[in-house]
Amino acid sequence: MKSSFYNHYVPEGKAIMLYNALADAYLILNQDLFNEFRAKEENLEELYTSNPKLYNTLKENGFIIPRAFDEKSYYLNLLFNRRFTSKIYQVIINPTLDCNLGCWYCYEDHVPDSEMDDTIIKKLLNHIKLKYKEEQFSELWLSFFGGEPLLKTNIVITILNQIEKFTKDKKIKISVAFTTNATLISDELLNVLKRFNVNFQITLDGNEIMHDSSRCFKNTNKPTYKLIINNINKIQSVLKNYGISVRINYHQKALEGLYSVIDDLAFADKRFLRFSLMRIWQVNQIEISWPDIFKFTNYAQEKGFIVNFLSLTPKSSVCYADCLNEVVVNYDGNVHKCTARNFAKVKPDGVLMDNGVINWDIDRLSRRLATNISQICKDCKLLPSCPGICSQKILEDGENVKCILDTNLSLDDHITYNFNRFALENKLVKI
C-alpha cells in the first residue's frame, strides 16, 4: 500500500483535516493519529499492525491505495469514458433568443421575436427518436436555455408532451432543467412539470434594491425581484421532484446587503434550494472583497442553506460540451456544443436535418472532442476534484491557459471552504 498522490493535509485547529481529491473524501484526525500515519507512511503495513482501525479508515476512504494503482491514468480514463458514454443523452434547447429583461452584462445578442417553429420542433423530435434507435440511452437530459426560454412556454410544453409520448413505453429516465430568470413561471407549465424531475437555475443580481436597479422588464421598466421570489415559492408549492439553484451574479457592490436575500427566501425548503455565486465576467477579480463573500456564505450556512462557491466537484464530472452525446439545438435548427457563446454571431457546429440527422462540421467537432487536459492540470494534486479549465479556453489558448483557481486563495483555503459546505450538506460534525 502507499499514500495517495491526491492527499491534502490541512491544519484545522488542533486537528488535521485530510482531503482526497480522487475519492472526494474528508477525514479529521487528531494530531497524534496524524503523526502516527505520517511516521509509518513509508511502511503502511506497520500502521496496520499498530492501528488497524486507522489503517482501514484511511484505506476505505482512498487515502492509502495499492502500490500498483496508477491514479492519474485511472482518472484520465474515467474522464475519457465519460465523454463518450452512450447511457446519457443531453439535449439543450433554445426555444428563442429573445428575452424580456435587458441585463447589462449578458453576452447574448437577443433576437427579437425569434422562436422555434413547428418544422424545427419536428426535426428535433426526429433527432431524439433517431438517436435512441442508434443508441438506446437510458437517460434523457432536456435543458431549456436561451434567451429566456419561458417566453415560449407553449413550445416548451409541446416538446415535453411529444417526448413523453415517445418515451412512454421505453425505460428512459427523463430529467428536465431550465436556465431562466423565473419571471414567467406559469400554472400551466408547473402542472405539466409535475410529471418530471425538474431543476431550475434562477438568477438574482443581489438584494431587492440592487437587483431591481439592473433587472427590470424591457418594455415597462417594472422591477422583477419580488416576482421572482414569489415564483420560487410557487415552484416549491406545486412541485415535489424539483431542485432550485439560485445563482447570484455578483460584483462588489452587489455583495453589500446580500444577507437579505437569505431572509427573503427563509420559506424555502433547504433540501431542494441552494445558492451559487458567480462573478459577473466583466468585473475584475481584484475589485472583489473575499471577506465580504465569506461573510455571506457563512451567514447562509448558519441559516441552513448550501452555497456552491469555489466548489470542488466529483471525480466523474465532465463539462457537458465535451461529451459526444450532447447537443445544443438553437431555435433556427443550428446545432452547437457550448451554451457560453453568442449564438447570433458564432459559427454553428452543425445543422439539424429533416430526418433528424445532424450534419456536423466534423473538423470543429473533432477538435472539441480531442481537447486534452493541460499539463498544469495533469500535474496538480487537486486535478480529480477541480472543475478544470474550460475546453473552449484550451481550444483558444492551448498550453497558455492559466489555472482557474484564484491566486488570492491557497489550495488549503479551497479545501477548507468545501469541507464546511460538505459538512453542512451531509450533516457532519467536525471533531
BADRENZA-897820 format. One record per residue (C-alpha): residue number from 0; residue in three letters; x, y, z; chain. Coordinates in pm, 1 decimal, m for minus. Layout:
BEGIN
{NUM, ALA, {X, Y, Z}, A} ...
This chain:
BEGIN
{0, MET, {0.0, 0.0, 0.0}, A} {1, LYS, {101.1, 363.8, m50.0}, A} {2, SER, {m31.6, 708.9, 23.9}, A} {3, SER, {m243.1, 863.2, m248.7}, A} {4, PHE, {m80.4, 1137.3, m458.0}, A} {5, TYR, {m409.2, 1327.4, m427.1}, A} {6, ASN, {m397.4, 1355.3, m46.6}, A} {7, HIS, {m408.5, 1700.1, 111.3}, A} {8, TYR, {m336.9, 1776.6, 477.5}, A} {9, VAL, {m487.2, 2096.0, 616.0}, A} {10, PRO, {m445.3, 2219.8, 976.0}, A} {11, GLU, {m787.3, 2253.4, 1139.1}, A} {12, GLY, {m746.8, 2395.5, 1486.2}, A} {13, LYS, {m574.1, 2132.4, 1698.5}, A} {14, ALA, {m654.5, 1863.4, 1442.8}, A} {15, ILE, {m563.3, 1788.0, 1082.1}, A} {16, MET, {m817.2, 1768.4, 801.7}, A} {17, LEU, {m735.9, 1511.1, 535.3}, A} {18, TYR, {m887.0, 1552.3, 190.2}, A} {19, ASN, {m850.2, 1314.0, m102.6}, A} {20, ALA, {m930.6, 1475.2, m436.0}, A} {21, LEU, {m988.9, 1145.9, m618.0}, A} {22, ALA, {m1224.3, 990.3, m363.7}, A} {23, ASP, {m1370.4, 1332.5, m271.9}, A} {24, ALA, {m1335.8, 1222.2, 89.5}, A} {25, TYR, {m1271.4, 1416.3, 409.2}, A} {26, LEU, {m1136.0, 1290.6, 739.4}, A} {27, ILE, {m1047.7, 1473.2, 1059.6}, A} {28, LEU, {m762.1, 1326.8, 1265.7}, A} {29, ASN, {m622.6, 1449.1, 1592.4}, A} {30, GLN, {m253.5, 1536.5, 1587.6}, A} {31, ASP, {m140.9, 1207.9, 1744.5}, A} {32, LEU, {m322.8, 992.1, 1488.7}, A} {33, PHE, {m198.5, 1208.0, 1202.7}, A} {34, ASN, {160.2, 1185.4, 1328.6}, A} {35, GLU, {127.3, 807.4, 1355.5}, A} {36, PHE, {6.0, 786.6, 996.8}, A} {37, ARG, {281.6, 1009.2, 861.6}, A} {38, ALA, {553.2, 835.6, 1061.5}, A} {39, LYS, {460.7, 499.3, 907.1}, A} {40, GLU, {376.2, 629.2, 562.2}, A} {41, GLU, {674.0, 456.6, 402.2}, A} {42, ASN, {575.5, 122.9, 552.6}, A} {43, LEU, {199.1, 118.3, 592.1}, A} {44, GLU, {198.8, m247.2, 692.5}, A} {45, GLU, {339.4, m128.5, 1024.2}, A} {46, LEU, {40.7, 103.3, 1061.1}, A} {47, TYR, {m192.7, m189.3, 1000.5}, A} {48, THR, {m21.1, m378.6, 1280.8}, A} {49, SER, {m17.6, m90.8, 1529.7}, A} {50, ASN, {m352.3, 68.4, 1449.0}, A} {51, PRO, {m574.3, m143.2, 1221.0}, A} {52, LYS, {m876.0, 85.1, 1275.3}, A} {53, LEU, {m688.1, 390.4, 1147.3}, A} {54, TYR, {m536.7, 189.2, 861.7}, A} {55, ASN, {m876.1, 58.8, 746.2}, A} {56, THR, {m1037.1, 401.7, 773.2}, A} {57, LEU, {m765.1, 552.5, 554.4}, A} {58, LYS, {m795.5, 266.8, 308.6}, A} {59, GLU, {m1175.0, 276.7, 286.3}, A} {60, ASN, {m1167.5, 649.2, 210.0}, A} {61, GLY, {m894.4, 638.0, m53.0}, A} {62, PHE, {m611.8, 796.6, 146.7}, A} {63, ILE, {m399.9, 484.2, 110.9}, A} {64, ILE, {m413.6, 273.6, m204.3}, A} {65, PRO, {m248.3, m34.4, m359.6}, A} {66, ARG, {106.4, 33.8, m479.6}, A} {67, ALA, {23.6, m83.5, m831.8}, A} {68, PHE, {m271.3, 156.0, m868.6}, A} {69, ASP, {m193.9, 432.6, m1121.0}, A} {70, GLU, {m431.4, 704.1, m1000.5}, A} {71, LYS, {m361.0, 955.2, m1273.4}, A} {72, SER, {m422.4, 707.4, m1555.6}, A} {73, TYR, {m734.6, 581.8, m1381.9}, A} {74, TYR, {m876.5, 932.9, m1357.7}, A} {75, LEU, {m787.4, 1034.9, m1713.6}, A} {76, ASN, {m950.5, 716.8, m1843.3}, A} {77, LEU, {m1256.4, 790.0, m1632.1}, A} {78, LEU, {m1289.3, 1131.2, m1794.6}, A} {79, PHE, {m1239.1, 986.1, m2140.3}, A} {80, ASN, {m1506.7, 722.6, m2086.7}, A} {81, ARG, {m1748.7, 981.6, m1951.0}, A} {82, ARG, {m1700.7, 1189.8, m2265.5}, A} {83, PHE, {m1816.4, 900.7, m2480.2}, A} {84, THR, {m2083.6, 738.7, m2265.1}, A} {85, SER, {m2393.1, 627.8, m2453.1}, A} {86, LYS, {m2611.7, 586.1, m2143.3}, A} {87, ILE, {m2699.4, 956.4, m2121.6}, A} {88, TYR, {m2815.9, 1186.4, m2397.4}, A} {89, GLN, {m2826.8, 1557.4, m2317.9}, A} {90, VAL, {m3023.9, 1793.7, m2538.5}, A} {91, ILE, {m3011.1, 2167.4, m2465.1}, A} {92, ILE, {m3286.4, 2358.9, m2643.0}, A} {93, ASN, {m3309.2, 2730.5, m2720.8}, A} {94, PRO, {m3680.4, 2791.1, m2791.1}, A} {95, THR, {m3590.6, 3156.3, m2852.1}, A} {96, LEU, {m3301.5, 3400.9, m2831.1}, A} {97, ASP, {m3538.6, 3678.8, m2727.0}, A} {98, CYS, {m3557.2, 3794.9, m2365.0}, A} {99, ASN, {m3795.2, 4005.5, m2156.8}, A} {100, LEU, {m3509.5, 4153.2, m1949.6}, A} {101, GLY, {m3206.7, 4354.4, m2056.3}, A} {102, CYS, {m2921.9, 4265.9, m1818.3}, A} {103, TRP, {m2620.4, 4486.2, m1887.9}, A} {104, TYR, {m2370.6, 4200.5, m1859.6}, A} {105, CYS, {m2544.3, 3947.5, m2086.9}, A} {106, TYR, {m2312.2, 3803.1, m2352.4}, A} {107, GLU, {m2601.4, 3717.9, m2586.8}, A} {108, ASP, {m2731.6, 3932.8, m2870.8}, A} {109, HIS, {m3105.4, 3888.7, m2826.0}, A} {110, VAL, {m3305.3, 3818.9, m3141.1}, A} {111, PRO, {m3649.3, 3981.2, m3107.4}, A} {112, ASP, {m3949.8, 3761.9, m3192.7}, A} {113, SER, {m3730.1, 3459.3, m3259.7}, A} {114, GLU, {m3889.1, 3121.9, m3187.7}, A} {115, MET, {m3853.3, 2756.3, m3272.1}, A} {116, ASP, {m4122.5, 2680.9, m3529.5}, A} {117, ASP, {m4308.5, 2354.2, m3590.9}, A} {118, THR, {m4062.4, 2247.3, m3861.7}, A} {119, ILE, {m3763.1, 2271.2, m3625.5}, A} {120, ILE, {m3958.2, 2103.0, m3343.2}, A} {121, LYS, {m4031.4, 1811.2, m3577.4}, A} {122, LYS, {m3662.6, 1789.2, m3674.4}, A} {123, LEU, {m3568.3, 1791.2, m3304.3}, A} {124, LEU, {m3812.2, 1510.9, m3219.8}, A} {125, ASN, {m3693.3, 1312.0, m3521.8}, A} {126, HIS, {m3337.7, 1354.6, m3399.5}, A} {127, ILE, {m3413.6, 1221.8, m3049.6}, A} {128, LYS, {m3601.4, 923.0, m3196.9}, A} {129, LEU, {m3315.1, 851.9, m3438.1}, A} {130, LYS, {m3057.5, 880.0, m3160.0}, A} {131, TYR, {m3249.8, 633.1, m2946.5}, A} {132, LYS, {m3277.1, 392.4, m3240.1}, A} {133, GLU, {m2899.8, 404.5, m3285.6}, A} {134, GLU, {m2807.1, 408.7, m2915.5}, A} {135, GLN, {m3070.8, 309.2, m2664.2}, A} {136, PHE, {m2974.5, 560.1, m2397.8}, A} {137, SER, {m3130.2, 508.0, m2054.6}, A} {138, GLU, {m3136.3, 876.1, m1952.6}, A} {139, LEU, {m3250.5, 1180.2, m2146.7}, A} {140, TRP, {m3149.4, 1518.1, m2003.9}, A} {141, LEU, {m3354.9, 1801.2, m2150.9}, A} {142, SER, {m3242.8, 2156.1, m2075.0}, A} {143, PHE, {m3415.8, 2474.9, m2187.6}, A} {144, PHE, {m3191.0, 2774.0, m2242.6}, A} {145, GLY, {m3198.6, 3094.2, m2444.7}, A} {146, GLY, {m3267.8, 3388.8, m2440.4}, A} {147, GLU, {m3543.4, 3343.9, m2189.0}, A} {148, PRO, {m3692.0, 3002.2, m2270.4}, A} {149, LEU, {m4020.7, 3065.3, m2089.7}, A} {150, LEU, {m4108.8, 3345.3, m2330.3}, A} {151, LYS, {m4209.7, 3044.4, m2539.1}, A} {152, THR, {m4373.0, 2829.5, m2274.5}, A} {153, ASN, {m4606.1, 2686.0, m2538.3}, A} {154, ILE, {m4305.7, 2548.5, m2729.9}, A} {155, VAL, {m4154.5, 2403.8, m2412.8}, A} {156, ILE, {m4481.6, 2226.3, m2327.7}, A} {157, THR, {m4521.2, 2095.0, m2683.7}, A} {158, ILE, {m4171.3, 1947.0, m2679.0}, A} {159, LEU, {m4218.1, 1790.2, m2335.1}, A} {160, ASN, {m4552.3, 1635.3, m2426.5}, A} {161, GLN, {m4417.4, 1491.9, m2751.1}, A} {162, ILE, {m4105.0, 1348.0, m2589.9}, A} {163, GLU, {m4304.8, 1199.4, m2305.7}, A} {164, LYS, {m4532.3, 1034.2, m2561.3}, A} {165, PHE, {m4230.3, 888.0, m2741.2}, A} {166, THR, {m4069.0, 756.2, m2422.9}, A} {167, LYS, {m4388.9, 625.3, m2261.7}, A} {168, ASP, {m4320.9, 257.2, m2329.5}, A} {169, LYS, {m3943.2, 283.6, m2308.4}, A} {170, LYS, {m3731.3, 266.4, m1996.3}, A} {171, ILE, {m3590.9, 614.9, m2032.1}, A} {172, LYS, {m3543.4, 838.1, m1730.2}, A} {173, ILE, {m3622.3, 1198.3, m1826.3}, A} {174, SER, {m3474.4, 1493.1, m1638.3}, A} {175, VAL, {m3576.3, 1849.7, m1724.0}, A} {176, ALA, {m3384.2, 2168.8, m1648.4}, A} {177, PHE, {m3439.4, 2539.1, m1705.8}, A} {178, THR, {m3199.2, 2830.6, m1707.8}, A} {179, THR, {m3448.1, 3107.9, m1650.8}, A} {180, ASN, {m3498.9, 3448.2, m1497.2}, A} {181, ALA, {m3815.5, 3299.9, m1336.8}, A} {182, THR, {m4039.8, 3594.4, m1421.7}, A} {183, LEU, {m4267.9, 3380.3, m1640.1}, A} {184, ILE, {m4339.4, 3073.4, m1425.4}, A} {185, SER, {m4699.0, 2985.5, m1513.4}, A} {186, ASP, {m4950.3, 2749.2, m1353.9}, A} {187, GLU, {m4987.0, 2575.9, m1691.0}, A} {188, LEU, {m4615.8, 2499.3, m1706.3}, A} {189, LEU, {m4597.1, 2378.3, m1346.5}, A} {190, ASN, {m4889.7, 2142.5, m1400.0}, A} {191, VAL, {m4700.4, 1980.8, m1689.1}, A} {192, LEU, {m4376.0, 1967.2, m1490.9}, A} {193, LYS, {m4541.7, 1768.1, m1212.2}, A} {194, ARG, {m4473.5, 1460.9, m1425.8}, A} {195, PHE, {m4096.0, 1516.4, m1440.0}, A} {196, ASN, {m3787.2, 1558.0, m1226.9}, A} {197, VAL, {m3709.4, 1926.9, m1273.4}, A} {198, ASN, {m3421.1, 2160.0, m1190.4}, A} {199, PHE, {m3417.9, 2536.4, m1221.2}, A} {200, GLN, {m3124.6, 2774.7, m1235.3}, A} {201, ILE, {m3267.0, 3112.8, m1138.3}, A} {202, THR, {m3062.0, 3430.1, m1132.3}, A} {203, LEU, {m3064.1, 3718.8, m887.8}, A} {204, ASP, {m2834.8, 4021.8, m902.5}, A} {205, GLY, {m2821.0, 4088.4, m529.9}, A} {206, ASN, {m3078.4, 4207.0, m280.1}, A} {207, GLU, {m3404.8, 4369.0, m386.8}, A} {208, ILE, {m3265.6, 4719.2, m433.0}, A} {209, MET, {m2954.4, 4606.1, m620.4}, A} {210, HIS, {m3140.5, 4351.5, m833.9}, A} {211, ASP, {m3416.3, 4590.7, m937.3}, A} {212, SER, {m3164.0, 4857.1, m1033.6}, A} {213, SER, {m3037.4, 4634.0, m1315.8}, A} {214, ARG, {m3301.5, 4370.7, m1394.0}, A} {215, CYS, {m3631.1, 4525.1, m1494.5}, A} {216, PHE, {m3872.3, 4436.1, m1771.8}, A} {217, LYS, {m3756.0, 4580.7, m2101.6}, A} {218, ASN, {m4076.3, 4749.9, m2208.6}, A} {219, THR, {m4218.3, 4872.1, m1878.0}, A} {220, ASN, {m3908.4, 4908.5, m1658.8}, A} {221, LYS, {m4103.0, 4735.7, m1382.1}, A} {222, PRO, {m3891.4, 4561.7, m1112.5}, A} {223, THR, {m3868.7, 4183.6, m1100.7}, A} {224, TYR, {m3719.6, 4086.1, m762.4}, A} {225, LYS, {m4042.4, 4022.6, m568.8}, A} {226, LEU, {m4196.3, 3844.8, m866.6}, A} {227, ILE, {m3900.3, 3603.8, m882.0}, A} {228, ILE, {m3913.4, 3535.2, m506.8}, A} {229, ASN, {m4287.1, 3466.8, m531.3}, A} {230, ASN, {m4235.6, 3235.8, m827.9}, A} {231, ILE, {m3973.0, 3037.9, m636.6}, A} {232, ASN, {m4235.6, 2990.5, m366.6}, A} {233, LYS, {m4485.6, 2884.1, m633.1}, A} {234, ILE, {m4245.3, 2622.4, m770.0}, A} {235, GLN, {m4191.6, 2458.1, m433.8}, A} {236, SER, {m4562.8, 2475.3, m353.0}, A} {237, VAL, {m4662.8, 2286.7, m668.0}, A} {238, LEU, {m4374.5, 2052.9, m749.9}, A} {239, LYS, {m4240.8, 1761.3, m548.7}, A} {240, ASN, {m3946.6, 1642.3, m756.9}, A} {241, TYR, {m3752.6, 1962.3, m808.8}, A} {242, GLY, {m3429.2, 2142.7, m735.3}, A} {243, ILE, {m3353.6, 2513.9, m747.0}, A} {244, SER, {m3014.0, 2676.6, m778.6}, A} {245, VAL, {m3035.2, 3047.5, m705.3}, A} {246, ARG, {m2738.7, 3189.5, m892.3}, A} {247, ILE, {m2624.9, 3526.1, m762.7}, A} {248, ASN, {m2432.5, 3724.2, m1021.8}, A} {249, TYR, {m2212.8, 3949.5, m817.3}, A} {250, HIS, {m1984.2, 4247.3, m827.9}, A} {251, GLN, {m1850.1, 4419.6, m518.3}, A} {252, LYS, {m2149.0, 4648.7, m461.0}, A} {253, ALA, {m2391.0, 4357.2, m503.0}, A} {254, LEU, {m2220.3, 4176.9, m212.8}, A} {255, GLU, {m2329.7, 4453.5, 20.6}, A} {256, GLY, {m2664.7, 4377.4, 180.9}, A} {257, LEU, {m2679.5, 4032.9, 22.0}, A} {258, TYR, {m2789.4, 3881.6, 353.3}, A} {259, SER, {m3147.1, 3995.9, 296.9}, A} {260, VAL, {m3175.8, 3750.9, 4.2}, A} {261, ILE, {m3137.1, 3468.7, 255.2}, A} {262, ASP, {m3406.6, 3622.4, 472.7}, A} {263, ASP, {m3639.6, 3672.1, 174.9}, A} {264, LEU, {m3604.7, 3301.1, 91.7}, A} {265, ALA, {m3640.5, 3179.4, 450.3}, A} {266, PHE, {m3957.6, 2995.1, 343.3}, A} {267, ALA, {m3762.5, 2773.8, 102.9}, A} {268, ASP, {m3715.0, 2403.1, 164.5}, A} {269, LYS, {m3340.7, 2384.4, 218.4}, A} {270, ARG, {m3326.5, 2027.9, 90.9}, A} {271, PHE, {m3413.8, 2146.9, m258.9}, A} {272, LEU, {m3282.5, 2500.8, m285.5}, A} {273, ARG, {m2921.3, 2609.7, m276.6}, A} {274, PHE, {m2721.5, 2913.6, m378.5}, A} {275, SER, {m2432.3, 2957.1, m616.3}, A} {276, LEU, {m2212.9, 3263.3, m653.4}, A} {277, MET, {m2081.5, 3371.6, m993.1}, A} {278, ARG, {m1873.9, 3681.5, m1052.3}, A} {279, ILE, {m2000.4, 3891.0, m1343.7}, A} {280, TRP, {m1746.2, 3824.5, m1615.2}, A} {281, GLN, {m1678.9, 4192.6, m1696.6}, A} {282, VAL, {m1573.1, 4256.1, m1334.6}, A} {283, ASN, {m1206.7, 4215.0, m1240.6}, A} {284, GLN, {m1144.3, 3977.2, m951.2}, A} {285, ILE, {m919.5, 4232.4, m778.6}, A} {286, GLU, {m1226.6, 4450.5, m724.4}, A} {287, ILE, {m1389.6, 4180.8, m510.0}, A} {288, SER, {m1354.3, 4155.7, m132.4}, A} {289, TRP, {m1309.6, 3793.0, m27.0}, A} {290, PRO, {m1411.0, 3868.6, 334.6}, A} {291, ASP, {m1745.9, 4000.4, 207.4}, A} {292, ILE, {m1806.2, 3681.1, 11.0}, A} {293, PHE, {m1724.9, 3456.4, 304.1}, A} {294, LYS, {m1937.3, 3663.2, 542.5}, A} {295, PHE, {m2231.1, 3596.3, 312.4}, A} {296, THR, {m2160.2, 3225.8, 269.2}, A} {297, ASN, {m2117.3, 3183.8, 645.1}, A} {298, TYR, {m2444.8, 3364.0, 709.8}, A} {299, ALA, {m2626.5, 3146.6, 454.5}, A} {300, GLN, {m2481.1, 2829.5, 601.7}, A} {301, GLU, {m2575.2, 2937.1, 952.8}, A} {302, LYS, {m2932.0, 2960.7, 821.6}, A} {303, GLY, {m2901.7, 2607.6, 682.4}, A} {304, PHE, {m2851.2, 2687.3, 311.6}, A} {305, ILE, {m2588.4, 2523.1, 93.5}, A} {306, VAL, {m2378.6, 2771.4, m106.1}, A} {307, ASN, {m2179.5, 2648.3, m404.4}, A} {308, PHE, {m1871.6, 2864.7, m438.1}, A} {309, LEU, {m1515.7, 2757.0, m522.4}, A} {310, SER, {m1680.2, 2417.0, m544.3}, A} {311, LEU, {m1476.7, 2101.5, m581.7}, A} {312, THR, {m1664.6, 1855.7, m797.7}, A} {313, PRO, {m1699.7, 1474.4, m803.1}, A} {314, LYS, {m1430.2, 1285.4, m989.7}, A} {315, SER, {m1656.9, 1187.0, m1280.6}, A} {316, SER, {m1764.2, 1542.9, m1363.5}, A} {317, VAL, {m1711.8, 1646.6, m1725.6}, A} {318, CYS, {m1821.6, 1965.5, m1898.6}, A} {319, TYR, {m2136.7, 1893.0, m2095.4}, A} {320, ALA, {m1984.3, 2046.3, m2409.6}, A} {321, ASP, {m1700.8, 1791.0, m2405.0}, A} {322, CYS, {m1938.1, 1494.4, m2427.5}, A} {323, LEU, {m2015.7, 1333.1, m2761.4}, A} {324, ASN, {m2375.1, 1267.6, m2653.1}, A} {325, GLU, {m2466.5, 1633.3, m2601.7}, A} {326, VAL, {m2614.5, 1887.5, m2838.0}, A} {327, VAL, {m2739.9, 2244.6, m2818.1}, A} {328, VAL, {m3026.1, 2292.9, m3064.8}, A} {329, ASN, {m3092.3, 2657.3, m3145.6}, A} {330, TYR, {m3435.8, 2787.4, m3241.9}, A} {331, ASP, {m3324.9, 2807.9, m3607.4}, A} {332, GLY, {m3206.4, 2445.7, m3630.4}, A} {333, ASN, {m2837.3, 2523.4, m3598.4}, A} {334, VAL, {m2653.2, 2295.7, m3358.9}, A} {335, HIS, {m2380.0, 2392.4, m3113.6}, A} {336, LYS, {m2185.4, 2221.1, m2836.6}, A} {337, CYS, {m2141.9, 2505.5, m2585.1}, A} {338, THR, {m2401.2, 2747.8, m2443.6}, A} {339, ALA, {m2147.8, 3008.9, m2328.1}, A} {340, ARG, {m2144.6, 3159.2, m2675.6}, A} {341, ASN, {m2319.2, 3442.0, m2856.5}, A} {342, PHE, {m2542.1, 3225.7, m3075.2}, A} {343, ALA, {m2627.3, 3516.4, m3304.2}, A} {344, LYS, {m2262.3, 3558.1, m3404.0}, A} {345, VAL, {m2071.6, 3230.1, m3372.5}, A} {346, LYS, {m2049.1, 2969.1, m3642.8}, A} {347, PRO, {m2257.9, 2659.7, m3559.4}, A} {348, ASP, {m2100.3, 2318.3, m3510.7}, A} {349, GLY, {m2371.2, 2150.5, m3715.9}, A} {350, VAL, {m2716.5, 2173.9, m3872.3}, A} {351, LEU, {m3025.2, 1968.2, m3790.3}, A} {352, MET, {m3171.1, 1795.2, m4096.9}, A} {353, ASP, {m3533.9, 1697.6, m4166.4}, A} {354, ASN, {m3478.1, 1328.5, m4088.7}, A} {355, GLY, {m3316.1, 1406.3, m3751.9}, A} {356, VAL, {m2957.2, 1364.3, m3865.9}, A} {357, ILE, {m2712.4, 1632.6, m3753.4}, A} {358, ASN, {m2485.6, 1742.4, m4035.2}, A} {359, TRP, {m2176.9, 1812.8, m3820.8}, A} {360, ASP, {m1879.8, 2023.6, m3911.2}, A} {361, ILE, {m1653.7, 1726.0, m3842.9}, A} {362, ASP, {m1335.0, 1931.0, m3810.2}, A} {363, ARG, {m1489.8, 2153.5, m3541.1}, A} {364, LEU, {m1646.3, 1858.5, m3358.7}, A} {365, SER, {m1324.0, 1656.6, m3368.8}, A} {366, ARG, {m1117.1, 1944.1, m3229.7}, A} {367, ARG, {m1350.9, 1982.8, m2932.9}, A} {368, LEU, {m1370.8, 1612.2, m2852.8}, A} {369, ALA, {m993.3, 1583.2, m2882.4}, A} {370, THR, {m916.5, 1866.4, m2639.8}, A} {371, ASN, {m668.9, 1744.9, m2383.4}, A} {372, ILE, {m622.6, 1843.0, m2023.1}, A} {373, SER, {m340.4, 2094.9, m1993.8}, A} {374, GLN, {m13.3, 1985.3, m1838.9}, A} {375, ILE, {m51.0, 2219.6, m1542.3}, A} {376, CYS, {m374.5, 2036.4, m1459.1}, A} {377, LYS, {m229.1, 1688.1, m1508.1}, A} {378, ASP, {42.8, 1765.0, m1253.4}, A} {379, CYS, {m194.5, 1915.5, m997.8}, A} {380, LYS, {m280.0, 1733.1, m675.8}, A} {381, LEU, {m631.6, 1874.5, m694.3}, A} {382, LEU, {m696.4, 1752.9, m1051.3}, A} {383, PRO, {m976.0, 1498.2, m987.1}, A} {384, SER, {m1198.8, 1741.3, m797.4}, A} {385, CYS, {m1117.1, 2073.8, m962.6}, A} {386, PRO, {m1379.8, 2198.8, m1212.8}, A} {387, GLY, {m1091.6, 2237.6, m1457.4}, A} {388, ILE, {m1014.4, 2479.2, m1736.6}, A} {389, CYS, {m1293.3, 2532.3, m1988.4}, A} {390, SER, {m1227.6, 2331.9, m2304.6}, A} {391, GLN, {m1318.6, 2640.1, m2509.5}, A} {392, LYS, {m1027.1, 2818.3, m2342.4}, A} {393, ILE, {m798.9, 2526.0, m2421.0}, A} {394, LEU, {m909.5, 2536.8, m2784.5}, A} {395, GLU, {m837.5, 2909.4, m2798.2}, A} {396, ASP, {m519.4, 2934.4, m2588.1}, A} {397, GLY, {m360.9, 2587.3, m2596.1}, A} {398, GLU, {m95.6, 2537.1, m2330.2}, A} {399, ASN, {m102.0, 2909.5, m2249.0}, A} {400, VAL, {m411.5, 2858.5, m2035.5}, A} {401, LYS, {m391.0, 2957.0, m1670.5}, A} {402, CYS, {m513.4, 2780.0, m1359.6}, A} {403, ILE, {m875.2, 2871.7, m1282.3}, A} {404, LEU, {m821.9, 2869.2, m905.5}, A} {405, ASP, {m791.2, 3220.0, m769.7}, A} {406, THR, {m436.0, 3300.8, m665.9}, A} {407, ASN, {m562.4, 3502.1, m369.2}, A} {408, LEU, {m655.3, 3173.5, m203.4}, A} {409, SER, {m436.8, 2873.8, m132.3}, A} {410, LEU, {m537.1, 2514.5, m201.0}, A} {411, ASP, {m591.2, 2481.3, 175.0}, A} {412, ASP, {m840.0, 2768.8, 158.1}, A} {413, HIS, {m1036.7, 2598.4, m119.5}, A} {414, ILE, {m1039.6, 2267.6, 64.6}, A} {415, THR, {m1143.7, 2420.3, 396.6}, A} {416, TYR, {m1428.8, 2611.3, 236.9}, A} {417, ASN, {m1556.3, 2298.9, 62.2}, A} {418, PHE, {m1530.4, 2094.7, 381.1}, A} {419, ASN, {m1756.9, 2339.1, 560.8}, A} {420, ARG, {m2011.4, 2308.7, 279.1}, A} {421, PHE, {m1972.2, 1929.9, 270.7}, A} {422, ALA, {m2022.7, 1908.7, 647.7}, A} {423, LEU, {m2345.9, 2107.4, 626.2}, A} {424, GLU, {m2471.3, 1911.9, 327.1}, A} {425, ASN, {m2406.3, 1579.4, 493.8}, A} {426, LYS, {m2484.5, 1699.7, 845.0}, A} {427, LEU, {m2134.8, 1609.1, 962.2}, A} {428, VAL, {m1979.2, 1730.6, 1283.9}, A} {429, LYS, {m1616.0, 1833.4, 1287.2}, A} {430, ILE, {m1410.9, 1675.0, 1564.4}, A} 
